Amino acid sequence: MVAKVESTGIGIEKGLAAIRKYAEANDLELGDDLWQFNIGINIERLGLTIDSILAYAITDNEL
């Protein structure tokens, strides 16, 4: 499951909340690890681009 976010504290928080909300609404269980990927090559600050992708693996909640 992925969400495109603005690489700011607020942007990341909004993205995480959207992922959690979608997972709960669709009875999905998220894995423990979060990945954050830069979009593009123009690094702005702290090693981040303006936008990023947040990603979680979806686990099988039947196990």
C-alpha positions as a Markdown table, in Angstrom:
| # | Residue | x | y | z |
|---|---|---|---|---|
| 1 | Met | 0.0 | 0.0 | 0.0 |
| 2 | Val | 1.5 | 3.4 | -1.0 |
| 3 | Ala | 0.7 | 7.1 | -0.6 |
| 4 | Lys | 2.3 | 10.0 | -2.4 |
| 5 | Val | 3.1 | 12.7 | 0.2 |
| 6 | Glu | 4.8 | 16.1 | 0.6 |
| 7 | Ser | 8.1 | 15.5 | 2.4 |
| 8 | Thr | 7.2 | 17.6 | 5.4 |
| 9 | Gly | 6.1 | 16.5 | 8.9 |
| 10 | Ile | 2.5 | 17.4 | 8.1 |
| 11 | Gly | 2.6 | 15.8 | 4.7 |
| 12 | Ile | 4.0 | 12.5 | 6.1 |
| 13 | Glu | 1.4 | 12.5 | 9.0 |
| 14 | Lys | -1.4 | 13.0 | 6.5 |
| 15 | Gly | -0.1 | 10.2 | 4.3 |
| 16 | Leu | 0.2 | 7.8 | 7.2 |
| 17 | Ala | -3.3 | 8.6 | 8.4 |
| 18 | Ala | -4.7 | 8.0 | 4.9 |
| 19 | Ile | -3.0 | 4.6 | 4.7 |
| 20 | Arg | -4.3 | 3.6 | 8.2 |
| 21 | Lys | -7.8 | 4.7 | 7.3 |
| 22 | Tyr | -7.8 | 2.8 | 4.0 |
| 23 | Ala | -6.4 | -0.3 | 5.6 |
| 24 | Glu | -9.1 | -0.2 | 8.4 |
| 25 | Ala | -11.9 | 0.4 | 6.0 |
| 26 | Asn | -10.8 | -2.5 | 3.8 |
| 27 | Asp | -9.9 | -4.9 | 6.6 |
| 28 | Leu | -6.3 | -5.0 | 5.6 |
| 29 | Glu | -3.4 | -5.6 | 8.0 |
| 30 | Leu | -0.2 | -3.6 | 7.4 |
| 31 | Gly | 3.3 | -4.9 | 7.9 |
| 32 | Asp | 5.7 | -3.5 | 10.5 |
| 33 | Asp | 8.1 | -1.8 | 8.2 |
| 34 | Leu | 7.5 | 1.6 | 6.5 |
| 35 | Trp | 9.5 | 2.6 | 3.5 |
| 36 | Gln | 9.9 | 6.2 | 2.2 |
| 37 | Phe | 11.1 | 6.7 | -1.3 |
| 38 | Asn | 12.1 | 10.0 | -2.9 |
| 39 | Ile | 10.4 | 11.1 | -6.1 |
| 40 | Gly | 12.8 | 12.6 | -8.6 |
| 41 | Ile | 16.4 | 13.6 | -8.3 |
| 42 | Asn | 16.3 | 17.2 | -6.9 |
| 43 | Ile | 17.2 | 16.8 | -3.2 |
| 44 | Glu | 15.8 | 19.8 | -1.3 |
| 45 | Arg | 16.8 | 19.2 | 2.3 |
| 46 | Leu | 17.6 | 16.4 | 4.7 |
| 47 | Gly | 18.2 | 14.1 | 1.8 |
| 48 | Leu | 14.6 | 14.4 | 0.7 |
| 49 | Thr | 12.9 | 15.5 | -2.5 |
| 50 | Ile | 9.8 | 17.7 | -2.4 |
| 51 | Asp | 7.5 | 14.7 | -2.7 |
| 52 | Ser | 7.9 | 11.1 | -1.5 |
| 53 | Ile | 6.1 | 7.8 | -1.5 |
| 54 | Leu | 5.3 | 6.0 | 1.7 |
| 55 | Ala | 4.9 | 2.3 | 1.4 |
| 56 | Tyr | 3.8 | -0.5 | 3.7 |
| 57 | Ala | 3.5 | -4.2 | 2.9 |
| 58 | Ile | 0.0 | -5.7 | 3.3 |
| 59 | Thr | 0.1 | -8.9 | 5.4 |
| 60 | Asp | -2.3 | -11.7 | 5.4 |
| 61 | Asn | -4.5 | -11.1 | 8.5 |
| 62 | Glu | -5.9 | -14.6 | 8.2 |
| 63 | Leu | -2.6 | -16.2 | 9.5 |
